[in-house]
Amino acid sequence: MPTTLFRASMHVIAAICFLLLMLIFLNKDMPSISMFTLEHMQAFKTIFISILLEAIPFILLGVVLSSLLQTFVSEQTIRRFIPQNPILGILFACVLGILFPMCECGMIPVVRRLILKGMPVYIAVVFIVTGPIINPIVFAATFMAFRNHPSIAYSRMGLAFAVAVIIGLVLFRFIKSSPLRISRAHFSAPEAVDGHQHPSGGFSGKLNTFFVHASDEFFEMGKYLVFGSLLTALIQIFMQRDSLLAIGQGPLSSHLFMMGFAYILSLCSTSDAFVASSFQTSFTSGSLLTFLVFGPMLDFKSTLMLLSVFKSKFVLLLSVLIAVSVLACSLLLERFI
């Protein structure tokens, strides 16, 4: 399974990052070799720790809420309120992100169950792409990260909403058959759908499921945060300032770089704003918005998860649609911020 392979590779990356950090932080007298000077190491530690300390509280809050929803709110409860009108359905999917803040890791398996139970594909996909962005936790994290530029937080919500409407309308118009890899015939056993056991009966069973889900998700997201913070700090310190400014101030190159950066880092949307804010002096506001919207909608981690749920052609179509929509809308929005 691609997700299993990816999780294993992330464990290896996390171990390498941990060993590297131990060498940097514990061996303070290590000899200066070329660019690894004491000044560089001090700056690296400052940037790395500041990103972690600012982001961890929001990850914890997001994990707790996500686990509560995963354990105590059933998909049927959401399905009862699905509108039949496509425009209202898209708006409903965007509002779901506000009411039920979840990251894509817990959202994709839930959405698969919702599609199998009758939720239209275009509404489910809009929920996937907007849920990790249009929610109060992410807004608060973005607002705190960009305290000196609060319009970024509002622009992020608006851009995500505009991109979601475009994606929803395109999918409503062109996708008529189910893109799921699993057919309805395989839905008889709930465990086969999401790959996890459902919580046992009673409040104690659900409470146990809540703590298991919360701890697993925190450490899962923690690996991505550490890896992303490490890579960001290294880029900030060791990449030539002139080269970074040349890319960051380019009308198109800055957006393309940030899209690729967001895709590789695979950060949780509750922490990516703190990574983006560290590039404020180097990159344009529009390219930072591209990073903040494209990453939660599509990254390396979510691509593998989508491929385990949807057919490859649909994932390719969705990826192209997200990339083109985010790039076009962010370039347009950049003229007004």
For each residue, the residues with C-beta under 8 A, 3 or more apart:
1: 4 5 308
2: 5 6 304 307 308
3: 6 7 304 305 308
4: 1 7 8
5: 1 2 8 9
6: 2 3 9 10 300 301 304
7: 3 4 10 11
8: 4 5 11 12
9: 5 6 12 13
10: 6 7 13 14 223 224 227
11: 7 8 14 15 223
12: 8 9 15 16
13: 9 10 16 17 223 227
14: 10 11 17 18 223 226 227
15: 11 12 18 19
16: 12 13 19 20
17: 13 14 20 21 226 227 230
18: 14 15 21 22 226
19: 15 16 22 23
20: 16 17 23 24 230
21: 17 18 24 25 48 230
22: 18 19 25 26
23: 19 20 26 27 30
24: 20 21 27 30 41 44 45
25: 21 22 28 45
26: 22 23
27: 23 24 30
28: 25
29:
30: 23 24 27 36
31:
32: 36 37 38
33: 36
34:
35: 40 238
36: 30 32 33 40 41
37: 32 40 41
38: 32 41 42
39: 42 43
40: 35 36 37 43 44 237 238
41: 24 36 37 38 44 45
42: 38 39 45 46
43: 39 40 46 47 236 237
44: 24 40 41 47 48 233 234 237
45: 24 25 41 42 48 49
46: 42 43 49 50
47: 43 44 50 51 232 233 236 237 278
48: 21 44 45 51 52 229 230 233
49: 45 46 52 53
50: 46 47 53 54
51: 47 48 54 55 229 232 233 271 274 275 278
52: 48 49 55 56 225 226 229
53: 49 50 56
54: 50 51 57 144 145 274
55: 51 52 58 59 141 225 229 270 271 274 275
56: 52 53 59 60 225 271
57: 54 60 61
58: 55 61 62 137 140 141 144 270 271
59: 55 56 62 63 218 221 222 225 268 270 271
60: 56 57 63 64 218
61: 57 58 64 65 137 270
62: 58 59 65 66 101 103 137 138 221 268 270
63: 59 60 66 67 214 217 218 221
64: 60 61 67 68 214
65: 61 62 68 69 101 102 137
66: 62 63 69 70 101 102 103 106 213 214 217
67: 63 64 70 71 106 210 211 213 214 217
68: 64 65 71 72 73 210
69: 65 66 72 73 100 101 102 106
70: 66 67 73 102 106 110 210 213
71: 67 68 199 206 209 210 213
72: 68 69 206 210
73: 68 69 70 77 78 100
74: 77 78
75: 78 79 110 113 114 117
76: 79 80 117
77: 73 74 80
78: 73 74 75 81 82 96 100 114
79: 75 76 82 114 117 118 119
80: 76 77
81: 78 92
82: 78 79 89 92 119 120 123
83: 88 89 92
84: 88 89
85: 88 89
86: 89 90 122 168 169 172
87: 90 91
88: 83 84 85 91 92
89: 82 83 84 85 86 92 93 120 122 123 126 168
90: 86 87 93 94 122 123 126 164 165 168 169 172
91: 87 88 94 95
92: 81 82 83 88 89 95 96 123
93: 89 90 96 97 123 124 126 127 130 164 168
94: 90 91 97 98 126 130 134 161 164
95: 91 92 98 99
96: 78 92 93 99 100 127 131
97: 93 94 100 101 127 130 131 132 133 134 135
98: 94 95 101 134 135 136
99: 95 96
100: 69 73 78 96 97 131 135
101: 62 65 66 69 97 98 131 135 136 137 138
102: 65 66 69 70 106 107 110 131 132 135
103: 62 66 106 107 132 217 221 268 269 270
104: 107 108 128 131 132 296 301 302 305
105: 108 217 220 221 301 305
106: 66 67 69 70 102 103 109 110 213 217
107: 102 103 104 110 111 127 128 131 132
108: 104 105 111 112 128 302 305 306 309
109: 106 112 113 193 194 195 196 309
110: 70 75 102 106 107 113 114 194
111: 107 108 114 115 119 124 125 127 128 309
112: 108 109 115 116 180 182 193 194 309
113: 75 109 110 116 117 190 193 194
114: 75 78 79 110 111 117 118 119 124
115: 111 112 118 119 120 121 124 178 180
116: 112 113 180 182 184 187 193
117: 75 76 79 113 114
118: 79 114 115
119: 79 82 111 114 115 123 124
120: 82 89 115 123 124 172
121: 115 124 125 171 175 178 179
122: 86 89 90 125 126 167 168 169 171 172 175
123: 82 89 90 92 93 119 120 126 127 168
124: 93 111 114 115 119 120 121 127 128
125: 111 121 122 128 129 167 168 171 318
126: 89 90 93 94 122 123 129 130 164 167 168
127: 93 96 97 107 111 123 124 130 131
128: 104 107 108 111 124 125 131
129: 125 126 132 133 160 163 164 167 296 297 298 322
130: 93 94 97 126 127 133 134 160 161 164
131: 96 97 100 101 102 104 107 127 128 134 135
132: 97 102 103 104 107 129 135 138 268 269 296 297
133: 97 129 130 138 156 157 160 269 292 293 296 297
134: 94 97 98 130 131 138 139 157 160 161 164
135: 97 98 100 101 102 131 132 138 139
136: 98 101 139 140
137: 58 61 62 65 101 140 141 270
138: 62 101 132 133 134 135 141 142 156 269 270 273 296
139: 134 135 136 142 143 153 156 157
140: 58 136 137 143 144
141: 55 58 137 138 144 145 270 271 273 274
142: 138 139 145 146 152 153 156 273 292
143: 139 140 146 147 150 153
144: 54 58 140 141 147 273
145: 54 141 142 273 274 276 277
146: 142 143 149 150 152 153 273 277 280
147: 143 144 150
148: 280
149: 146 152 280 285
150: 143 146 147 153 154
151: 154 155 337
152: 142 146 149 155 156 285 288 289 292 337
153: 139 142 143 146 150 156 157 273
154: 150 151 157 158
155: 151 152 158 159 285 289 333 337
156: 133 138 139 142 152 153 159 160 273 289 292 293
157: 133 134 139 153 154 160 161
158: 154 155 161 162 333
159: 155 156 162 163 289 293 326 329 330 333
160: 129 130 133 134 156 157 163 164 293 296 297
161: 94 130 134 157 158 164 165
162: 158 159 165 166 329
163: 129 159 160 166 167 293 297 322 325 326 329
164: 90 93 94 126 129 130 134 160 161 167 168
165: 90 161 162 168 169
166: 162 163 169 170 321 325 329
167: 122 125 126 129 163 164 170 171 318 321 322 325
168: 86 89 90 93 122 123 125 126 164 165 171 172
169: 86 90 122 165 166 172 173
170: 166 167 173 174 321
171: 121 122 125 167 168 174 175 318 321
172: 86 90 120 122 168 169 175
173: 169 170
174: 170 171
175: 121 122 171 172 179 314
176:
177:
178: 115 121 183
179: 121 175 310 311 313 314
180: 112 115 116 183 309 310 311
181: 308 309 310 311
182: 112 116 186 187 192 193 309
183: 178 180 186 187
184: 116 187
185: 188
186: 182 183 189 192 193
187: 116 182 183 184 190 192 193
188: 185
189: 186 192 193
190: 113 187 193 194 198
191: 194 195 196 197 198
192: 182 186 187 189 195
193: 109 112 113 116 182 186 187 189 190
194: 109 110 112 113 190 191
195: 109 191 192
196: 109 191
197: 191
198: 190 191
199: 71 205 206 208 209
200: 205 206 208 209
201: 205
202: 205 206
203: 206 207
204: 207 208
205: 199 200 201 202 208 209
206: 71 72 199 200 202 203 209 210
207: 203 204 210 211
208: 199 200 204 205 211 212
209: 71 199 200 205 206 212 213
210: 67 68 70 71 72 206 207 213 214
211: 67 207 208 214 215
212: 208 209 215 216
213: 66 67 70 71 106 209 210 216 217
214: 63 64 66 67 210 211 217 218
215: 211 212 218 219
216: 212 213 219 220
217: 63 66 67 103 105 106 213 214 220 221
218: 59 60 63 214 215 221 222
219: 215 216 222 223
220: 105 216 217 223 224
221: 59 62 63 103 105 217 218 224 225 268 270 271
222: 59 218 219 225 226
223: 10 11 13 14 219 220 226 227
224: 10 220 221 227 228 265 266 267 268 301
225: 52 55 56 59 221 222 228 229 267 268 271
226: 14 17 18 52 222 223 229 230
227: 10 13 14 17 223 224 230 231 265
228: 224 225 231 232 265 266 267 271 272 275
229: 48 51 52 55 225 226 232 233 275
230: 17 20 21 48 226 227 233 234
231: 227 228 234 235 264 265
232: 47 51 228 229 235 236 265 275 278
233: 44 47 48 51 229 230 236 237
234: 44 230 231 237 238
235: 231 232 238 239 244
236: 43 47 232 233 239 278 279
237: 40 43 44 47 233 234
238: 35 40 234 235
239: 235 236 243 244
240: 243 244
241: 244 245 282
242: 245 246
243: 239 240 246 247
244: 235 239 240 241 247 248 282
245: 241 242 248 249 282
246: 242 243 249 250 253
247: 243 244 250 253 254 257 283
248: 244 245 254 257 279 282 283 284 287
249: 245 246 254 283 284
250: 246 247 253 254
251: 254 331
252: 255 256 331
253: 246 247 250 256 257
254: 247 248 249 250 251 257 258 283 284 286 287 290
255: 252 258 259 286 287 290 327 330 331
256: 252 253 259 260 327
257: 247 248 253 254 260 261 287
258: 254 255 261 262 283 287 288 290 291 294
259: 255 256 262 263 290 291 294 323 326 327
260: 256 257 263 264
261: 257 258 264 265 291
262: 258 259 265 267 272 290 291 292 294 295 299
263: 259 260 266 294 295 298 299 300
264: 231 260 261 299 300
265: 224 227 228 231 232 261 262 272 275 295 299
266: 224 228 263 295 299 300 301 302
267: 224 225 228 262 271 272 275 295 299
268: 59 62 103 132 221 224 225 271 272
269: 103 132 133 138 272 295 296
270: 55 58 59 61 62 103 137 138 141 221
271: 51 55 56 58 59 141 221 225 228 267 268 274 275
272: 228 262 265 267 268 269 275 276 291 292 295 296
273: 138 141 142 144 145 146 153 156 276 277 292
274: 51 54 55 141 145 271 277 278
275: 51 55 228 229 232 265 267 271 272 278 279
276: 145 272 273 279 280 288 291 292
277: 145 146 273 274 280 288
278: 47 51 232 236 274 275
279: 236 248 275 276 282 283 288 291
280: 146 148 149 276 277 283 288
281:
282: 241 244 245 248 279
283: 247 248 249 254 258 279 280 287 288
284: 248 249 254 287 288 334
285: 149 152 155 288 289 334 337
286: 254 255 289 290 330 331 333 334 337
287: 248 254 255 257 258 283 284 290 291 330 334
288: 152 258 276 277 279 280 283 284 285 291 292
289: 152 155 156 159 285 286 292 293 330 333 334 337
290: 254 255 258 259 262 286 287 293 294 326 327 330
291: 258 259 261 262 272 276 279 287 288 294 295
292: 133 142 152 156 262 272 273 276 288 289 295 296
293: 133 156 159 160 163 289 290 296 297 326 330
294: 258 259 262 263 290 291 297 298 322 323 326 327
295: 262 263 265 266 267 269 272 291 292 298 299
296: 104 129 132 133 138 160 269 272 292 293 299
297: 129 132 133 160 163 293 294 302 322 326
298: 129 263 294 295 302 303 318 319 322 323
299: 262 263 264 265 266 267 295 296 302 303
300: 6 263 264 266 303 304
301: 6 104 105 224 266 304 305
302: 104 108 266 297 298 299 305 306
303: 298 299 300 306 307 315 319
304: 2 3 6 300 301 307 308
305: 3 104 105 108 301 302 308 309
306: 108 302 303 309 310 315 318
307: 2 303 304 310 312 315
308: 1 2 3 181 304 305
309: 108 109 111 112 180 181 182 305 306
310: 179 180 181 306 307 314 315 318
311: 179 180 181 314 315
312: 307 315 316
313: 179 316 317
314: 175 179 310 311 317 318
315: 303 306 307 310 311 312 318 319
316: 312 313 319 320
317: 313 314 320 321
318: 125 167 171 298 306 310 314 315 321 322
319: 298 303 315 316 322 323
320: 316 317 323 324
321: 166 167 170 171 317 318 324 325
322: 129 163 167 294 297 298 318 319 325 326
323: 259 294 298 319 320 326 327
324: 320 321 327 328
325: 163 166 167 321 322 328 329
326: 159 163 259 290 293 294 297 322 323 329 330
327: 255 256 259 290 294 323 324 330 331
328: 324 325 331 332
329: 159 162 163 166 325 326 332 333
330: 159 255 286 287 289 290 293 326 327 333 334
331: 251 252 255 286 327 328 334
332: 328 329 335
333: 155 158 159 286 289 329 330 336 337
334: 284 285 286 287 289 330 331 337
335: 332
336: 333
337: 151 152 155 285 286 289 333 334
